[in-house]
Amino acid sequence: MNGRRAISNHEKTLVLGLGNELMSDEGVGVHVVRRLAQQQLPENVECLDGGTGGFVLLEPLQLAARIIMIDASADNNPIGTVTRTTPRFSRDYPPTLTAHDVGIKDLLDVFHLLGGEREVTLYAITIDPQQPILMEMSREIAKAADEAVERILAELRA
């Protein structure tokens, strides 16, 4: 045993990073959750790299008492804006860029329709939808990722 007590599902916080890191800034959610996983977090927090996931992420959502998601957004905010929202259904989710656009929106709908009564918190980071195919984030989005990490850490520790 690792010395940590077992955490029941009704106490668990899931922090889910979404995105395609092969698409530069679009992968910001994955970069943020990986950085969070390296931090000293409360023992009830689980960090999950959801990549471009989809319905495979339904079970981890259903097993969590609290959900925080991080994803890139192609909304009308200035590039690098970090927005905290609580989307309930796909219509509440900001516009995203890649194949996970439909998958994550549908996933939220199914999650709530199957009785997922937990509030989902989304940290959306506004990116430029016109991006090169690179594995590195732009400086502007890397700075926004730093902000998101700090804000999420503060929320998790509150």
N, C-alpha and C positions, 0 to 999 in steps of 0.2 A: 504494500500500500504506500502511497506517496505522502502520507501525513495529512492530506486534505480530506475533510469530511465529504461524504457524498452529498451532492446538491439535488434536491428533488426538482422535477420539472416546474412545479408551481412557483419556484424561486428563481429559476434560470433567466438570465438576460442574454439574448442572442444578438450579437453585433454582426451584421451581414454586409460584406462589401461586394458590390456588383460592378461589372464592366469587362471590357475586352482590352487587356493590357497591350495587345498587338496594335491597337489603334491609338497610341499615344495618350492624350488626355482623357479619352473615353474610358480608360482603365483606372481612373482615379479612385474609385470605390475599393478596388482590389488593393491598390497601394496603401490606402488609408487603413483598411482592416489588417493588413499585414504588419503595419507599424504599430497599431494598437495591440496586436497580439504579443509584441515584444515588450510591452509596458507591464508594470506591476498593477494588475487589475484586481478588483474584488473577486473573491473565489467563485461567485455565482455567475460570472461573465464568461461566455463562450464566443470566441471570434471565429467566423467562418468566411473563407474566400468562396463566394458564390459564383465567381466568374460570370459567364453568360447564362448560367443555370437554367431556370424554368421550373417545371413541375417537380423536378427532383428536390427542390428546396422546400416543398410543401411540408414534409415531415419535420424538418428542423424548426419551421415556423410554428407548427402545431404543438411542438414539445416545449416551447418557450413561454414564459409568463410575460416577458417584456421583449420587444423587438426594436432594434435600431438598425436601419438600413442606410448605406452610403452609395450614391450613384451619381454619375455625370448627368447633366441636364443641358438641353439645347433650348432653354427658355429665353425670354427677352431681357434678362438681367445682364449687367456688365460681366464680361468674362472674368472668372475668378470669384464670383459671388458665392458665398456659402449660405444656403437657406435651410432653415429647419421647419419642416411641415409635418402634418399627420394625415397622410392620404388614407381614405377609407376604401375607395374603389378605384378602378382604373381611370375613371374620369378625373380623379383628384391628383393623379400622378403626373408630374411635369413631363414634357416631351424629352425623349432620349433618342439615341442615334442608331444602335445596331440591332441585330436579331433579337436581343433580349428585351427590346421595347415591348413587343407583343407578349412574350413569355412572362415577364415580371408583372405587367399589368393584369394579365389573365390570372397569374398566380395569386395576386392580392384579392381579386374577385372570388376565386375559388376558396381561398383561405377564409374569407369572411362569410361566404355562403355556407361553408361547412361548419360554421359555429365559432370561427376565430373571433372572439369578442375582444381580444387584446388590442390596445392601441399600437399602431405601427408608427414609429418616428422615422422620418426620412431626412437625411442630410443630403441635399442636392447641391452639386457644385457645377456652376455654369461654365460650359466650355464653348470653344469655337467649333461649330459643326464642320467647318472646312479644315481637315487635319491631314497631315501626312501619316503614312504607316510607319510608326516608330515604336520602340519599346520604352522610350523615356518620355516623361511628362515635360511640358513646357515650364519655364521658370514661373510664369504666372499661376499655373495650376499647381505646381509644387508648393508654392506659397499658400495657396488656398487649401491644399491638403494638410499643411502644417496647422492652419487655423482649425480645420475640421477635427484633426486629432486632438487638439487642445480643448475644443468645445465638447467633444464626446467624452474625453477623460473627465472633465469637470462634471458632466451630467452623470456619468457612471459612479463617480465618487460622492455625489451629493446625497 
